[in-house]
Amino acid sequence: MRYKILTYGCQMNVHESEKIAGLLDGMGGVPAEEGESADVIVFNTCCIRDNAERRALGNIGVVKGEKKKHPDLIIAVCGCMTQQEGAAAVIRERYPYVDIVLGTRNIFLLPQEIDKVKAARAAIKKRSDKRYRAFETAYPEEYLSLDERTPVTRTSFPNAWVNIIYGCNNFCTYCIVPYVRGRELSRPMSSVLDEVKKAVDEGYGEVTLLGQNVNSYGHDLTGGESFEKLLRAIDGIEGKFRVRFMTSHPKDLTDGVIDAMASSDKICSNIHLPVQSGSDKVLKDMNRRYTRERYLSLIEKLRAAMPDIGITTDVMVGFPTETEEDFLATTELVKTVRFSNAFTFVYSPRKGTPAAEMPQIPYAVKRRRIGELIKLQNSVTKELSEDYVGNVYEVLAEDVSPKHEGMLCGRTESGRLATFPASAERIGEFLKVRVTEARSASLFGRLED
């Protein structure tokens, strides 16, 4: 059984595609080679932003031709997009050639649904049954043990993704995540630690802890677990490896977590801390539950504890209530904080969220604002890059450079990407790299060992 998995969206989806691959491998499946026809195609979708959803739907439409050529092809759609209200019905009507629709918390049902489709097709050929189509997006109780029951075929060596918490309780007014991912569910700490140890034993040099809000970890458990305690426990695991995590909500970032980061040998001095806006009024309208002052105080604490920390963020422009004054407050915050990098995006309405019901800002205004913000952040990143030139950093070699032949790329502890000459055999090694050149966000260097 040859399969293809098409993944859209965040790192959580990337890791869930690794779980899907593990399930299909367990059925005797193998990934289809480039250009080779597949027996099973799985779309792991995203709906957090309109662009990701449109791309997924467009590509689901494209495989209609593939289905005509290969009628036995099984097409499955899962992920966030399927959890939206009425989504399964839309897929059933618009894409009648889709066989299986699963939600975000029952992907472990995929093997049995594939078997059911195959059995139904065999019955059809005997003229004894109708076509079977699965449309299941509920949250079965078995989901709580998903990580323990689902094999993982990791595809991101030398980084291992590890889920620590699922879902979100925050209900930001622009965000659909709580509606499609459900309420927060923390994994038992022992389970997380076992997975981290296993990854380290298998030679993974970096572990990235995942959650919609990692800082909320443990609040729904009964043994006093917390994100701080989890970080300190992971730091005690033997071996040479790094730890990163995403995403952190500013309202839940504690002094204890900052101290755990600063005192650790393994937790990177690197944090992704989405600010979204620099305006208190907009932050309130977004239901972010922190102020500009609170956010800036967290930045001060982080830099006091870890002077070389790399701080990245998410910034949204064009939220319905954002005025020109609010936008200027955001640009002033970006100038003040001087983020290593910022993931900037234009607000897009998500059906079912409060912000979608508000009067919307004209697209031309959004386009101008995002252009100004990107230009500003690019200039900040370029200036910060110059500070790296001439210094030596420990870099985990992650992959072959896609643009520079004979070179590898990897990140410094603070999260900056560096490119340097080395052979592919060194992927997964920690290397000393002297930075010799900076080009905007990219660093280039040479090996020192």
N, C-alpha and C positions, 0 to 999 in steps of 0.2 A: 504494500500500500504506500504509494508516494503522496506526500502532502506538501502544501504550501501554506504558510501563515503570513498574513499581511497585517502589520501592526500600525496603529495610529495613536497619537497622543503621548502621554507622559511615561516616565520610567516605571510607574506601577504597571502600565499596560505592557511595557517591554518585558518585565518579569513575569507577568501573567501569560505572555506568549511562550516563555520558557516552560511554564507549567503545562500549557497546551501541547507543546512539543514533547514533553515528558509523557503525557498521556498517550499521544499518538505513537511514540516509540514503544510504549508498553504494549500496544496492539500489534507490534511487528512493523510499524511504519518507518519510512526513511524519508528525509527531505528530498524533494524533487530537485534535480540539477537545473541549472540555468537553461531555459529554453525547452525543458522537458515538461510534458503534460503531467498533471497531477490527478490522483484519484479522489483526493479530498482537498478543498480549499477552505481555509478558516479566515474570516475577517474579524480581527479583534479591534473594535471600533472605539472612537472617542466622540463626545458631544460637548466637551467643555467650551470649545470655541466653534463658531459657525464654519470656519474654513476646514477644520479637521472632519467635521460631519459631512460636509459637501464632498470632500475628496473620497471618503469612504463610500458614500452612496454612489458617486460616479463610477468608482471601480467595481462595486457590486453590479452595476448596470453593464459594465464591459464584459463580465464573465458570462453573460447570457449567450454570447456567441460560442464560447468555450463549451457551454452546456449542450448546445445544439450539435456540436461536433462530437462530443463525448457524453451521451445521455446517462451513462453510469456515474458520472462525476457527482460527488456529494459536496454541497455548498453549505457552510455553516456561518452564521453571523452571531457574534457575542460582544460583550463589552458594554461600556457606558451607554452607547446610543440605544441599545435595545431596552434599557430600563426606563426610558422616557415614557410618559403616559401615552398610550395608543401606538407606540412604536412597532410592537409586534404585528398589530393589525395592518399598519401601513406597509410593512415588509411583506406580509401575506398577500396584500392586494397588488402592490407595485412590482414585486419581484417573486412571482409565483414559482420560479425555478429554484428558489432557496429552500433547502430541505430542513435545516435545523436553526432555531433561534434560542440562544441561551443568554442568561443575564450575567451580572458581574460576580455573583456569589454561588453559581452552580455550574461552573465550567467543568467540574469533575464528572458531570453527567455525560460529557461528550462521547466517551467510548460506547456507552450503552445506547445512546441515541443513534450513533453511526450504525451499530449492530441492528437496531430496529429498522432503520431505513433500508439496509441491505436485505433484511428478512422480508420486509414489505414488498420490495422490488421482486424478490424471488417469487413471492406469492402472486404478484400481478402477472408474472410470466406464466403462471399456472392458472391464471384467470380465477383466482380464489379470494382476492382481497383488493382493497383500494390502496392508493398511495399513502404512505405514512409521512407526516410532517410534524416536527416537534417545535412547539412554541412555549418555552418554559422560562420565565424570568423571575420566579419567586425566590425567596431566601430560605432554603431548607435548613433545618438545624444542623445537618451534616457539614454545613459550611464552616462551622466553628473549628472543625478538625481538618480543614482543607489542606493546610501546609503539611500536616503529618501524613495525610493520605495520598497526596498528589506528588508523583515523581517530577523532578525538574531536570530538563536538559538545558544546562547553562550555555549561553551563547556569547557572554560578555567578558570572557577571560581577558585580563587577570582580575576583573571586578566581579564580585558576587552580590547580586541583589538579594536582600533579606527583608521580607515584610515584618513589621512589628505591630502595626495597627491598621485596621481597615475602617473605611467610612469617615464621616465628619458630622459633628454636632453644631457647627458654627453658624450656618445659614446666612452667609454674606448675601446681600440682596441681589447681587449680580450672578451668583454661582449656582450651578445645577448639581454640583457634586453630592450634597446630602440627599438629593432626591434619587440619584441613580446609583449611589454607592451605599446608601443606608447609614444607620447610626454607627457610632464608633464601637469597634470590637478589638480589644487588645489581645495579642497572643500571650500565652503563659511565658514568663521569663525563661523558664527552663527549656522550653521549646526553641525560643530564639537563640539562647546560648548554645544549644546542641547544634543548631544549623550553622551558626558562626564557626564553632569549633570544627565541624565537618568541612566547611569551605576552606578554612586555614590548613587543615590536614591535607586537603586535596591540592594545595599549592596556590590558592588564590591570595594575591598580595594586597587586595583591597576589598573591603566589605562596605556596601552602602545600605544603610537602614532606611526602609521606605514606609511612608504613611502620609495620608493627606495632612495630618498634623502630628508629627512625631512627639511634640512636646506634651500632647495629651495622653501619651502612653501610660497605662496602668490605672487610670482613674476609675475604670470599670472592673478592675480586679479586686480581690478581697484580701490580698496579703501585704498590702502596703507598698506594692510595686510603683515605680515612677521612672520617668525617662532618665533622670539623674542616676538612680540606682542601676538601671540597665547599662548605661554608659560605663559606670565604674566596674561593673561585673565583666563587661566585655574587655575592658582595659586589662583585666587580670588574666585573660586567656594567654597562654604561652604561644610564642611564635612571632615572626616578623611580618607584620601586616598593618595596614592603615584602616581607619574607620571614618566614613563620611555619613551624612544623613540628610534627608530632605522629606518633607518640607517643614520648616518651623513657622509657627504662627507667633507673631510678636507678643500677643496678649498672654501667652503661656510660657514664654522664655524666662526661666528663673535664674537667680544668682547661683543656685546649686548646679545647674546645667553648665553655666559659664565656668564655674570653678572646676567641674569635672573635665571640661575640655582643656582648660589651661594647665591642669596638673597631670594630664595623661601623656603617656609616651606614644599612644597609638591613635588617639582621636585627632584628626587633622584640625589645624587652625584655619578653619574654612567653614563658612555658614551661608546658607541661602535663606534670607530673611525678607520675604515679600512685604513691601511697604504699600504698594498700590497707588497711594496718593499722598501728597504733602499737605493737603488741606484738611483741617479738623472737621469742617462742615461736610466735605465729601466722605471722609472716613466714617463719620456718624451715619450718613445716608447709606453707606455701604454695609453698615453694621459690623465694622471691623473691631470695635470695642478696645481701641487704644487711641491715643492722641499723637500728634506730631511730636510733642515734648517727650512723651513716654518712649516713642521710637528712638529719638535722638539720644535719650539717656541710655538705652540698651546699646547703642553703637559705642557710646563712651565707655561703658562697662566692658564690652567685648575688646576694645582696643587697649584699655588699661590692663586687662588680664593677658592679652595676646597682641603685642604691638604689631606683629607681622601678619595678622589675620587677613585672609581674603574674604571680603563680604560682597555677595551678589544679591540681587533683588528682582522682584517683578514690579513693573509700573504700568498702570492702565491709564489711557487717556480717553476722553469722550464719554465718561460715565454721565448718565442723563442730567444730573444736577451740577456738573462741573462748569463753572464760569471761567472767563479768562483769568480772573484773579486767582481762582483755585488752581488753574494750570500753572500760573507763575509760581505759586507756592510749591508746587511739585518740582519745578525746575530749580528753584532755590534750594530745596532739600537735596536734590541730586548734586548740586554744586557743593553743598556743605558736607555731605557724607563722603563723596568721592568713591562710589562703588567700583569694585574691580570690573564688574560687568553688570548689565541690567537687561532683563528680558522684557522688552517693551511691546505692548500690544494695544490695539484699538478695541474698546468695549463693543461687544456684539450681543444683542438681546437673546436671552435663552428662555424659550417658552416655559411658563410655569414659575418663573422667578419674579419677585416684586419689581425689580428694576425694569423688566420688560414691559410693565404696564405704565411706566413713567413717560412723559414727553421726551422724545429723542433729539439729540444734537445732530445737525446736518453733517453728512459725511465729509463735506469739503472742510469743515472746521476740524473734524477729527484728523483728517489727512494732514492738514497743516501742523497741528499740534504734535502728531507722532513724528513728523519729519524734523521738527525743531528738537524734540526730546532725543531722538536717535543721534542727531548731529552733536548735541551737547555731551551725551554719554560717550560717544566715540572719541571725542577730544579728551575727556577725562581718562578713559582707558589708555589712550595713546601716551598721555603724560605719565601715568603710573607704570607703564611698560618700560619706560626709560630707566626707572629705578632698579630694574633687574639686571641691566647690562653690566657685565664685569664680575658678577657674583656667581658663586657655585651653589647649586641646589640638588637635593636628592629627588630624583624623578623616577616614578614607576613607569617603565616602558609598557605602553598599552597596546599599540597597534602600528602597522605600517602606515606611513604618511600617505594619504590619498593623492596628494599633489606633488610630492617631492620624492623622486625615485632614489632608492638607497638610503632612505631616512626613516626613522621611527618617530613616534610622538608619544608624549606622556605628560602628566601633570606634576607640578610642584605640590608640596604639602598645602600651600595656600590656594591651590586650584587653578593656577595658570598653566595653559598648554604650552609645552616646549617641543620643538622639532630639532632632531640632531642625527648625524650620520651613525648608523649602527645596523647590524644584520638582524633579520627577523628572528633568528634563534635567541635573541636577547629579550624578546617580549616576555613580560612577567618578572623581569629582574629590576631591582632597585639600583639605579645608576647615578653617578655624580656627573652633573652637566654644568658646564660654565656657559652662561648666557653671553653671547657675543654680539647679538643684534636683536632689535625690537622693531616689529612692523605692526603698528596699531595694537591689536589684541594678541598678536602672535609673537612668541619668543623663539629665537634660533640660537643654537649653541653647539658645543663640542664636548665629547666625553673627556673626563678628567682621570678616569681609572683605566 
